[in-house]
């Protein structure tokens, strides 16, 4: 006599494992010593944020953290962030938060380098909202542009959510 697998029991067991794994990850959130060290490091730099100098200029785009710039509302109600001070005659001066990748390249031209990466939302079970991945364009001598969203599997579109002005940008990620 062959053994049969109870599919509903397997489904409940898998759901329980996922729920416990998610709860375990959430409970480990902020118990490390790193958040306590961050304010001390900022104080030692004279109040400058990671990747920025005291005047608010971006010196290293790869180290700039979200929340270190100015939050703005853009096209179609999109909220985003602008970090750093724009260079004179910057191609980024005409850009607005909420623009599509196509609109941006029409105004600013083709980037020096570009790439995509997934965000933490991509690992949330049954999450089908936006911002599962980000698309980044870098422009030599201008800075970086970060896009969120796009369709499933489409890593080259979305809407502009973050402008990082950096006149010293190398142009490569």
LOVEXDO-748383 format. One record per atom (N, C-alpha, C): residue number from 1; residue in one letter; y, x, z. Coordinates in pm, 1 decimal. Atoms other than C-alpha are relative to their C-alpha. Example, Ala and Ser with C-alpha at 12.3 -4.5 7.8 and 13.67 -1.06 7.14 Angstrom:
REC/1/a/-119.0/89.0/0.0 .
REC/1/a/-450.0/1230.0/780.0 .
REC/1/a/120.0/90.0/0.0 .
REC/2/s/-119.0/-82.0/-6.0 .
REC/2/s/-106.0/1367.0/714.0 .
REC/2/s/109.0/-77.0/73.0 .
***
This chain:
REC/1/x/-117.5/84.2/0.0 .
REC/1/x/0.0/0.0/0.0 .
REC/1/x/124.1/89.0/0.0 .
REC/2/x/-120.1/-82.3/12.5 .
REC/2/x/335.2/152.1/-106.4 .
REC/2/x/105.7/-40.7/100.7 .
REC/3/x/-108.2/31.9/-93.6 .
REC/3/x/636.2/171.8/119.2 .
REC/3/x/122.2/-45.1/-77.8 .
REC/4/x/-120.6/53.2/63.8 .
REC/4/x/948.9/-25.0/31.6 .
REC/4/x/120.7/36.3/84.4 .
REC/5/x/-124.0/-34.5/-70.0 .
REC/5/x/1301.8/74.7/119.0 .
REC/5/x/84.9/-125.1/11.2 .
REC/6/x/-87.3/113.4/-25.2 .
REC/6/x/1518.8/-191.5/275.3 .
REC/6/x/141.2/41.6/-42.0 .
REC/7/x/-128.5/-44.7/54.8 .
REC/7/x/1834.5/-153.5/62.7 .
REC/7/x/118.9/-39.3/86.6 .
REC/8/x/-112.9/38.2/-85.1 .
REC/8/x/2062.3/-344.8/300.6 .
REC/8/x/8.0/90.5/122.8 .
REC/9/x/-1.4/-92.1/-114.2 .
REC/9/x/1958.6/-118.5/590.2 .
REC/9/x/55.6/135.5/-40.6 .
REC/10/x/-52.5/-127.8/50.3 .
REC/10/x/2031.0/190.4/379.4 .
REC/10/x/151.0/-9.7/-19.9 .
REC/11/x/-143.7/20.1/20.7 .
REC/11/x/2373.2/48.6/284.7 .
REC/11/x/75.5/1.5/132.6 .
REC/12/x/-65.2/0.7/-130.9 .
REC/12/x/2461.5/-19.5/650.5 .
REC/12/x/-0.3/139.0/62.5 .
REC/13/x/8.0/-135.7/-56.0 .
REC/13/x/2346.1/329.3/752.8 .
REC/13/x/100.5/92.1/-68.4 .
REC/14/x/-96.3/-82.9/74.0 .
REC/14/x/2554.7/492.9/478.6 .
REC/14/x/142.9/-34.4/41.3 .
REC/15/x/-132.8/43.0/-43.2 .
REC/15/x/2859.7/286.9/580.3 .
REC/15/x/31.5/54.8/138.7 .
REC/16/x/-20.2/-51.0/-135.9 .
REC/16/x/2815.5/389.3/944.4 .
REC/16/x/26.6/149.8/-1.3 .
REC/17/x/-20.9/-145.4/8.7 .
REC/17/x/2790.2/757.8/850.8 .
REC/17/x/140.3/30.8/-50.8 .
REC/18/x/-134.4/-21.9/53.8 .
REC/18/x/3110.2/739.3/642.2 .
REC/18/x/105.4/-34.1/104.9 .
REC/19/x/-97.1/39.7/-102.8 .
REC/19/x/3294.7/553.5/920.9 .
REC/19/x/8.3/103.5/111.5 .
REC/20/x/-0.2/-101.5/-105.2 .
REC/20/x/3189.1/809.2/1181.7 .
REC/20/x/62.5/130.0/-47.9 .
REC/21/x/-57.7/-123.7/54.4 .
REC/21/x/3282.3/1100.3/956.3 .
REC/21/x/151.5/-11.5/-8.0 .
REC/22/x/-145.1/19.7/9.6 .
REC/22/x/3629.4/953.9/892.4 .
REC/22/x/64.4/-1.4/138.4 .
REC/23/x/-53.5/4.8/-135.9 .
REC/23/x/3683.4/883.7/1262.7 .
REC/23/x/1.2/139.3/61.5 .
REC/24/x/5.6/-136.4/-52.6 .
REC/24/x/3577.8/1237.3/1349.7 .
REC/24/x/109.5/86.7/-57.1 .
REC/25/x/-105.5/-79.1/63.3 .
REC/25/x/3820.3/1389.1/1098.6 .
REC/25/x/136.6/-39.3/55.3 .
REC/26/x/-128.6/46.8/-49.8 .
REC/26/x/4107.1/1172.2/1224.0 .
REC/26/x/23.8/44.0/143.7 .
REC/27/x/-18.2/-36.2/-139.9 .
REC/27/x/4042.5/1260.6/1587.3 .
REC/27/x/32.4/147.4/17.8 .
REC/28/x/-29.0/-142.2/-10.1 .
REC/28/x/4077.5/1632.3/1515.7 .
REC/28/x/140.5/34.1/-45.6 .
REC/29/x/-129.6/-17.3/62.2 .
REC/29/x/4421.7/1585.5/1358.3 .
REC/29/x/92.9/102.8/57.0 .
REC/30/x/-105.6/-88.4/-44.7 .
REC/30/x/4686.2/1754.3/1573.5 .
REC/30/x/-29.2/74.0/127.4 .
REC/31/x/31.1/-64.9/-125.8 .
REC/31/x/4503.7/1935.4/1847.9 .
REC/31/x/10.5/151.3/-5.8 .
REC/32/x/-8.0/-145.4/13.0 .
REC/32/x/4555.7/2289.1/1713.7 .
REC/32/x/128.6/55.7/55.6 .
REC/33/x/-119.8/-63.1/-53.3 .
REC/33/x/4814.8/2539.4/1825.9 .
REC/33/x/105.2/24.1/-106.0 .
REC/34/x/-93.4/-28.2/106.6 .
REC/34/x/4983.1/2565.6/1485.6 .
REC/34/x/130.2/-80.6/10.0 .
REC/35/x/-126.8/71.6/-8.8 .
REC/35/x/5238.5/2281.1/1534.9 .
REC/35/x/93.9/57.7/105.3 .
REC/36/x/-86.5/-58.0/-102.1 .
REC/36/x/5366.6/2454.4/1850.0 .
REC/36/x/63.5/129.6/-49.6 .
REC/37/x/-51.8/-126.8/50.0 .
REC/37/x/5413.1/2784.6/1664.5 .
REC/37/x/107.0/-20.1/-106.3 .
REC/38/x/-93.9/22.3/108.6 .
REC/38/x/5610.7/2629.8/1376.7 .
REC/38/x/145.9/-3.9/46.7 .
REC/39/x/-138.9/-1.7/-43.3 .
REC/39/x/5932.7/2551.5/1572.1 .
REC/39/x/45.9/138.4/46.0 .
REC/40/x/-36.9/-134.2/-44.3 .
REC/40/x/5926.8/2899.8/1725.4 .
REC/40/x/28.4/90.0/-119.4 .
REC/41/x/-22.6/-80.6/120.0 .
REC/41/x/5897.5/3058.0/1379.8 .
REC/41/x/130.2/-39.5/-68.0 .
REC/42/x/-124.4/45.8/61.0 .
REC/42/x/6183.1/2842.7/1248.3 .
REC/42/x/120.3/49.6/79.5 .
REC/43/x/-109.7/-48.6/-83.7 .
REC/43/x/6401.3/2942.4/1542.7 .
REC/43/x/22.9/149.4/-21.9 .
REC/44/x/-12.4/-143.6/23.3 .
REC/44/x/6328.4/3309.0/1477.7 .
REC/44/x/68.5/29.9/-132.3 .
REC/45/x/-64.0/-19.8/129.8 .
REC/45/x/6447.6/3267.8/1117.5 .
REC/45/x/141.7/-55.3/-1.1 .
REC/46/x/-134.2/55.5/-4.5 .
REC/46/x/6772.8/3107.6/1231.1 .
REC/46/x/6.7/-141.7/-52.7 .
REC/47/x/0.4/139.1/41.6 .
REC/47/x/6673.2/2749.7/1149.8 .
REC/47/x/-42.1/-20.7/-144.1 .
REC/48/x/43.2/14.6/138.3 .
REC/48/x/6559.7/2818.4/793.5 .
REC/48/x/-142.0/-55.2/-4.7 .
REC/49/x/133.2/57.3/17.0 .
REC/49/x/6256.9/2626.1/672.0 .
REC/49/x/-85.1/91.3/-87.1 .
REC/50/x/93.3/-82.7/76.8 .
REC/50/x/5949.0/2775.0/506.6 .
REC/50/x/40.8/3.9/-147.0 .
REC/51/x/-34.3/-18.3/140.8 .
REC/51/x/6034.3/2916.4/163.2 .
REC/51/x/146.9/-15.7/-32.3 .
REC/52/x/-143.5/22.0/21.4 .
REC/52/x/6408.7/2864.6/215.0 .
REC/52/x/81.1/95.5/85.9 .
REC/53/x/-88.9/-80.3/-82.7 .
REC/53/x/6703.7/3064.1/343.1 .
REC/53/x/87.2/-93.0/84.4 .
REC/54/x/-82.2/78.8/-92.8 .
REC/54/x/6959.3/2948.9/601.0 .
REC/54/x/101.7/-89.5/-71.2 .
REC/55/x/-97.3/80.7/75.1 .
REC/55/x/7194.6/2812.5/329.3 .
REC/55/x/-65.0/-115.9/-75.6 .
REC/56/x/69.6/109.3/68.2 .
REC/56/x/6928.8/2573.1/197.2 .
REC/56/x/-46.3/34.5/-139.6 .
REC/57/x/48.2/-43.1/130.4 .
REC/57/x/6843.4/2777.1/-112.0 .
REC/57/x/-149.8/28.4/8.6 .
REC/58/x/143.6/-27.5/5.3 .
REC/58/x/6478.5/2796.4/-211.8 .
REC/58/x/-19.5/143.7/-45.7 .
REC/59/x/29.4/-139.3/36.0 .
REC/59/x/6351.4/3155.8/-217.1 .
REC/59/x/-145.3/16.1/-45.0 .
REC/60/x/139.9/-3.7/42.1 .
REC/60/x/5977.0/3086.9/-262.5 .
REC/60/x/-49.6/-143.8/-13.3 .
REC/61/x/36.9/139.1/25.7 .
REC/61/x/5884.2/2755.6/-425.1 .
REC/61/x/-138.9/-35.0/50.8 .
REC/62/x/137.3/29.3/-41.5 .
REC/62/x/5516.2/2786.4/-333.8 .
REC/62/x/-12.4/-22.1/150.4 .
REC/63/x/6.1/15.5/-145.2 .
REC/63/x/5597.9/2788.0/39.2 .
REC/63/x/84.3/-115.8/52.6 .
REC/64/x/-84.5/111.2/-42.1 .
REC/64/x/5844.5/2498.1/47.1 .
REC/64/x/-87.6/-117.8/39.4 .
REC/65/x/77.8/112.4/-51.5 .
REC/65/x/5714.0/2204.3/249.0 .
REC/65/x/71.6/-131.2/-27.2 .
REC/66/x/-56.6/133.3/17.1 .
REC/66/x/5763.7/1835.1/186.8 .
REC/66/x/81.5/-35.2/123.6 .
REC/67/x/-86.0/37.9/-110.9 .
REC/67/x/6042.3/1696.6/401.8 .
REC/67/x/110.3/99.8/27.9 .
REC/68/x/-102.5/-101.0/-24.2 .
REC/68/x/6258.9/2008.5/380.8 .
REC/68/x/123.9/-22.8/-86.3 .
REC/69/x/-113.8/29.5/86.8 .
REC/69/x/6492.4/1856.2/122.7 .
REC/69/x/65.4/-132.0/35.1 .
REC/70/x/-73.3/124.9/-17.5 .
REC/70/x/6703.5/1545.4/79.6 .
REC/70/x/-80.4/-113.1/-64.2 .
REC/71/x/72.1/115.7/51.7 .
REC/71/x/6524.7/1210.0/38.7 .
REC/71/x/96.4/-87.5/-78.4 .
REC/72/x/-85.1/82.5/86.2 .
REC/72/x/6665.4/1001.3/-247.1 .
REC/72/x/-81.1/-113.0/-60.6 .
REC/73/x/61.9/109.9/72.5 .
REC/73/x/6592.8/674.4/-423.0 .
REC/73/x/35.9/17.6/-146.7 .
REC/74/x/-21.6/-22.9/141.7 .
REC/74/x/6551.3/698.9/-798.3 .
REC/74/x/-21.8/-123.5/-83.9 .
REC/75/x/23.2/107.4/95.0 .
REC/75/x/6465.6/489.9/-1101.1 .
REC/75/x/-110.5/-93.7/48.5 .
REC/76/x/99.5/103.0/-32.1 .
REC/76/x/6273.5/165.3/-1047.3 .
REC/76/x/-44.2/2.1/146.1 .
REC/77/x/29.2/2.0/-142.4 .
REC/77/x/6286.8/207.2/-669.1 .
REC/77/x/-87.4/114.2/50.0 .
REC/78/x/80.7/-114.0/-44.0 .
REC/78/x/6089.8/533.0/-661.0 .
REC/78/x/76.6/80.9/102.5 .
REC/79/x/-58.8/-88.5/-98.9 .
REC/79/x/6156.0/743.1/-353.1 .
REC/79/x/-53.6/139.5/-23.4 .
REC/80/x/41.6/-137.5/20.2 .
REC/80/x/6145.6/1118.8/-379.0 .
REC/80/x/86.6/94.6/78.5 .
REC/81/x/-69.2/-103.2/-75.6 .
REC/81/x/6288.9/1443.3/-257.9 .
REC/81/x/59.4/103.8/-94.8 .
REC/82/x/-64.1/-109.2/73.4 .
REC/82/x/6529.2/1705.0/-389.4 .
REC/82/x/22.4/112.8/98.9 .
REC/83/x/-6.3/-115.1/-89.0 .
REC/83/x/6501.1/2049.6/-231.8 .
REC/83/x/73.7/113.7/-68.4 .
REC/84/x/-73.8/-114.5/52.3 .
REC/84/x/6734.2/2344.4/-278.3 .
REC/84/x/129.7/-40.2/-68.0 .
REC/85/x/-127.9/20.4/66.9 .
REC/85/x/7066.1/2384.3/-453.7 .
REC/85/x/-14.8/33.1/-147.7 .
REC/86/x/17.1/-25.6/143.4 .
REC/86/x/7078.8/2352.8/-832.9 .
REC/86/x/84.8/118.0/-47.9 .
REC/87/x/-74.3/-110.8/61.0 .
REC/87/x/7182.5/2656.1/-1036.6 .
REC/87/x/102.7/-57.6/-97.1 .
REC/88/x/-98.1/44.8/99.7 .
REC/88/x/7483.1/2632.1/-1266.0 .
REC/88/x/-70.9/-19.8/-133.2 .
REC/89/x/59.2/34.1/129.8 .
REC/89/x/7393.1/2476.4/-1602.2 .
REC/89/x/-151.1/-22.7/8.9 .
REC/90/x/142.2/25.6/-20.0 .
REC/90/x/7053.2/2374.9/-1461.3 .
REC/90/x/-46.9/-115.6/-88.1 .
REC/91/x/61.2/107.9/77.4 .
REC/91/x/6827.2/2167.5/-1686.3 .
REC/91/x/-38.0/-115.9/90.8 .
REC/92/x/43.0/101.9/-95.3 .
REC/92/x/6729.6/1978.1/-1372.2 .
REC/92/x/112.5/-94.8/40.6 .
REC/93/x/-114.4/81.4/-43.1 .
REC/93/x/7080.8/1833.8/-1320.0 .
REC/93/x/-6.0/-142.1/-56.9 .
REC/94/x/5.8/131.9/64.7 .
REC/94/x/7008.1/1541.5/-1557.2 .
REC/94/x/-123.4/-80.3/40.4 .
REC/95/x/123.8/67.7/-37.0 .
REC/95/x/6672.1/1452.8/-1403.1 .
REC/95/x/20.9/-94.5/117.7 .
REC/96/x/-5.2/96.9/-109.6 .
REC/96/x/6617.0/1155.8/-1172.8 .
REC/96/x/-141.7/-24.8/51.4 .
REC/97/x/127.4/36.1/-61.7 .
REC/97/x/6338.9/1075.3/-930.7 .
REC/97/x/-48.3/-129.9/-64.9 .
REC/98/x/57.5/118.7/61.6 .
REC/98/x/6104.8/819.1/-1087.0 .
REC/98/x/-20.1/12.0/-150.0 .
REC/99/x/18.0/-18.9/144.0 .
REC/99/x/6123.2/954.4/-1443.7 .
REC/99/x/-145.6/34.0/-30.6 .
REC/100/x/136.2/-35.2/42.9 .
REC/100/x/5797.9/986.0/-1636.1 .
REC/100/x/-1.3/145.3/-46.4 .
REC/101/x/13.1/-138.3/45.7 .
REC/101/x/5664.1/1325.2/-1739.1 .
REC/101/x/57.1/15.9/-140.4 .
REC/102/x/-52.3/-5.3/137.6 .
REC/102/x/5757.1/1247.3/-2100.3 .
REC/102/x/152.8/1.6/0.1 .
REC/103/x/-146.2/1.7/-8.9 .
REC/103/x/6118.0/1163.0/-2009.5 .
REC/103/x/52.5/134.9/46.6 .
REC/104/x/-42.0/-129.5/-53.6 .
REC/104/x/6144.0/1488.1/-1813.4 .
REC/104/x/-7.1/108.0/-106.7 .
REC/105/x/11.6/-104.0/102.7 .
REC/105/x/6015.0/1705.9/-2096.9 .
REC/105/x/97.4/-23.8/-114.6 .
REC/106/x/-101.6/26.2/101.8 .
REC/106/x/6251.1/1530.9/-2339.5 .
REC/106/x/135.1/57.0/41.7 .
REC/107/x/-128.4/-50.5/-48.4 .
REC/107/x/6545.7/1634.1/-2118.9 .
REC/107/x/-2.5/149.4/33.6 .
REC/108/x/4.3/-138.1/-49.8 .
REC/108/x/6433.1/1967.1/-1969.7 .
REC/108/x/-78.0/94.9/-90.2 .
REC/109/x/80.1/-84.9/85.9 .
REC/109/x/6203.8/2094.6/-2244.6 .
REC/109/x/-138.3/23.9/58.1 .
REC/110/x/135.1/-29.2/-43.9 .
REC/110/x/5852.3/2228.8/-2212.6 .
REC/110/x/1.7/99.4/116.5 .
REC/111/x/3.0/-90.3/-115.0 .
REC/111/x/5763.2/2399.7/-1883.3 .
REC/111/x/-60.3/135.4/-35.5 .
REC/112/x/60.2/-131.3/14.9 .
REC/112/x/5670.6/2766.3/-1850.5 .
REC/112/x/-147.3/-6.3/36.9 .
REC/113/x/138.0/15.8/-45.9 .
REC/113/x/5351.9/2667.9/-1664.0 .
REC/113/x/-14.5/-139.9/58.6 .
REC/114/x/26.3/132.3/-56.2 .
REC/114/x/5189.1/2347.8/-1542.7 .
REC/114/x/-143.8/-8.1/48.7 .
REC/115/x/135.1/18.1/-51.7 .
REC/115/x/4885.0/2225.4/-1355.1 .
REC/115/x/-7.5/-123.2/87.5 .
REC/116/x/23.0/118.6/-80.9 .
REC/116/x/4731.6/1947.5/-1149.6 .
REC/116/x/-89.2/33.7/118.9 .
REC/117/x/84.9/-15.0/-117.3 .
REC/117/x/4567.4/1915.5/-808.7 .
REC/117/x/-14.9/-135.0/68.0 .
REC/118/x/23.4/126.1/-70.1 .
REC/118/x/4420.3/1636.7/-595.7 .
REC/118/x/67.5/5.0/136.5 .
REC/119/x/-57.4/11.4/-134.0 .
REC/119/x/4575.6/1513.5/-272.7 .
REC/119/x/-108.0/-51.4/94.9 .
REC/120/x/94.3/50.5/-98.9 .
REC/120/x/4404.9/1403.2/46.6 .
REC/120/x/-38.8/-145.2/-24.0 .
REC/121/x/31.3/140.4/26.6 .
REC/121/x/4420.8/1040.4/-70.0 .
REC/121/x/-118.6/-14.4/-94.4 .
REC/122/x/113.8/6.0/92.2 .
REC/122/x/4158.6/1121.9/-333.4 .
REC/122/x/-131.8/-7.6/74.9 .
REC/123/x/122.9/-1.8/-78.5 .
REC/123/x/3902.5/1154.7/-54.1 .
REC/123/x/-14.8/-121.0/91.8 .
REC/124/x/10.0/123.1/-79.0 .
REC/124/x/3969.9/816.9/106.9 .
REC/124/x/-92.8/-95.1/-75.0 .
REC/125/x/93.0/90.4/69.5 .
REC/125/x/3673.5/589.3/25.9 .
REC/125/x/68.2/-130.9/-37.6 .
REC/126/x/-49.7/127.0/51.9 .
REC/126/x/3768.3/286.5/-183.0 .
REC/126/x/152.4/-6.8/-6.1 .
REC/127/x/-145.2/-1.2/19.3 .
REC/127/x/4133.3/396.8/-218.9 .
REC/127/x/26.9/8.9/-148.8 .
REC/128/x/-26.8/1.6/143.1 .
REC/128/x/4253.6/303.5/-565.1 .
REC/128/x/148.9/-0.6/-28.7 .
REC/129/x/-144.0/-2.5/18.3 .
REC/129/x/4627.8/338.8/-513.5 .
REC/129/x/46.7/124.5/-73.9 .
REC/130/x/-57.3/-115.1/69.3 .
REC/130/x/4860.6/595.2/-661.9 .
REC/130/x/0.2/122.2/91.4 .
REC/131/x/-13.8/-127.1/-71.4 .
REC/131/x/4918.4/954.2/-549.9 .
REC/131/x/-134.1/59.3/40.9 .
REC/132/x/129.4/-64.5/-23.2 .
REC/132/x/4550.9/1053.5/-566.6 .
REC/132/x/2.3/143.0/-53.3 .
REC/133/x/-15.5/-135.5/52.1 .
REC/133/x/4662.1/1359.0/-760.0 .
REC/133/x/147.4/26.1/-29.1 .
REC/134/x/-136.3/-41.7/33.1 .
REC/134/x/4978.2/1551.6/-836.0 .
REC/134/x/-3.5/86.9/-124.3 .
REC/135/x/-16.9/-82.4/119.1 .
REC/135/x/5098.3/1717.0/-1154.8 .
REC/135/x/127.0/80.8/20.4 .
REC/136/x/-112.4/-89.4/-27.6 .
REC/136/x/5331.6/2015.8/-1130.3 .
REC/136/x/41.6/74.9/-126.3 .
REC/137/x/-56.0/-78.4/109.9 .
REC/137/x/5559.5/2173.9/-1391.8 .
REC/137/x/92.0/105.4/59.4 .
REC/138/x/-90.6/-105.6/-45.7 .
REC/138/x/5732.2/2509.0/-1334.1 .
REC/138/x/84.0/47.3/-118.3 .
REC/139/x/-95.0/-47.1/100.5 .
REC/139/x/6037.2/2628.7/-1524.9 .
REC/139/x/61.8/130.3/49.2 .
REC/140/x/-53.4/-130.6/-37.9 .
REC/140/x/6138.1/2994.4/-1516.2 .
REC/140/x/151.6/-9.4/17.9 .
REC/141/x/-142.6/-0.1/-29.1 .
REC/141/x/6479.7/3035.1/-1355.5 .
REC/141/x/57.6/-134.8/37.0 .
REC/142/x/-48.2/134.1/-32.8 .
REC/142/x/6502.8/2662.0/-1275.5 .
REC/142/x/-63.8/-54.5/127.6 .
REC/143/x/69.5/53.3/-115.8 .
REC/143/x/6234.6/2558.6/-1024.5 .
REC/143/x/-126.4/-72.5/-38.9 .
REC/144/x/124.6/74.9/20.2 .
REC/144/x/5944.5/2314.4/-1001.0 .
REC/144/x/25.4/-149.4/6.6 .
REC/145/x/-4.0/145.7/0.1 .
REC/145/x/5891.6/1946.2/-1067.7 .
REC/145/x/-139.0/-50.3/35.4 .
REC/146/x/126.9/53.7/-45.3 .
REC/146/x/5617.8/1749.1/-891.3 .
REC/146/x/-5.1/-148.8/-35.3 .
REC/147/x/22.1/138.0/40.1 .
REC/147/x/5479.6/1421.9/-1030.0 .
REC/147/x/-118.0/-56.2/78.5 .
REC/148/x/110.1/66.0/-70.1 .
REC/148/x/5258.4/1171.5/-847.2 .
REC/148/x/-52.2/-112.4/-86.3 .
REC/149/x/59.3/115.3/64.6 .
REC/149/x/5016.1/922.3/-987.5 .
REC/149/x/-56.3/28.0/-135.6 .
REC/150/x/66.7/-3.9/128.5 .
REC/150/x/4913.4/859.7/-1341.3 .
REC/150/x/-127.3/-80.1/11.3 .
REC/151/x/123.2/78.0/0.2 .
REC/151/x/4598.0/678.8/-1440.5 .
REC/151/x/-118.7/81.4/47.1 .
REC/152/x/123.4/-67.1/-41.0 .
REC/152/x/4243.9/758.7/-1331.2 .
REC/152/x/-39.2/100.6/-107.4 .
REC/153/x/39.9/-103.9/94.0 .
REC/153/x/4150.3/1088.1/-1495.4 .
REC/153/x/113.8/54.6/-83.4 .
REC/154/x/-115.1/-47.9/77.3 .
REC/154/x/4499.4/1134.9/-1643.8 .
REC/154/x/83.7/87.2/90.7 .
REC/155/x/-68.9/-93.1/-87.4 .
REC/155/x/4635.4/1446.4/-1476.8 .
REC/155/x/128.5/53.7/-60.8 .
REC/156/x/-118.9/-54.6/64.9 .
REC/156/x/4931.7/1497.6/-1710.7 .
REC/156/x/114.2/-99.6/-6.8 .
REC/157/x/-109.4/96.3/0.3 .
REC/157/x/5151.0/1198.1/-1636.2 .
REC/157/x/33.0/-39.2/142.8 .
REC/158/x/-42.4/44.9/-131.4 .
REC/158/x/5295.4/1006.1/-1345.9 .
REC/158/x/150.9/-5.7/4.5 .
REC/159/x/-143.8/9.5/-17.7 .
REC/159/x/5643.3/977.4/-1204.1 .
REC/159/x/49.9/112.8/88.0 .
REC/160/x/-61.4/-111.0/-72.2 .
REC/160/x/5873.0/1250.3/-1075.6 .
REC/160/x/31.3/-42.3/143.0 .
REC/161/x/-24.7/33.0/-140.1 .
REC/161/x/5875.8/1252.5/-695.6 .
REC/161/x/66.5/114.4/76.1 .
REC/162/x/-57.2/-113.2/-73.8 .
REC/162/x/6003.0/1600.8/-604.0 .
REC/162/x/58.8/100.6/-97.4 .
REC/163/x/-69.0/-103.2/78.2 .
REC/163/x/6256.7/1837.3/-759.6 .
REC/163/x/27.9/116.5/94.0 .
REC/164/x/-23.9/-120.1/-79.6 .
REC/164/x/6258.1/2191.9/-621.9 .
REC/164/x/85.9/94.0/-83.6 .
REC/165/x/-91.2/-90.5/69.7 .
REC/165/x/6563.2/2389.7/-736.6 .
REC/165/x/-22.1/141.9/50.5 .
REC/166/x/17.5/-140.0/-37.2 .
REC/166/x/6495.9/2764.1/-738.9 .
REC/166/x/40.2/87.9/-118.7 .
REC/167/x/-44.5/-84.4/111.9 .
REC/167/x/6702.7/2991.2/-966.8 .
REC/167/x/-80.3/129.4/-13.3 .
REC/168/x/83.7/-121.9/4.8 .
REC/168/x/6459.5/3276.9/-884.9 .
REC/168/x/-144.8/-31.5/-35.0 .
REC/169/x/136.5/41.5/32.8 .
REC/169/x/6150.4/3083.4/-999.5 .
REC/169/x/-58.8/90.0/-109.1 .
REC/170/x/66.4/-87.3/97.4 .
REC/170/x/5905.2/3311.1/-1182.1 .
REC/170/x/-50.6/-78.8/-120.1 .
REC/171/x/48.2/83.2/108.5 .
REC/171/x/5783.2/3021.9/-1391.2 .
REC/171/x/-149.6/-17.0/-2.3 .
REC/172/x/145.6/8.9/-4.9 .
REC/172/x/5418.9/3060.1/-1295.6 .
REC/172/x/-44.6/-46.3/136.9 .
REC/173/x/50.0/56.7/-124.4 .
REC/173/x/5221.0/2874.1/-1033.2 .
REC/173/x/-81.1/98.8/78.6 .
***
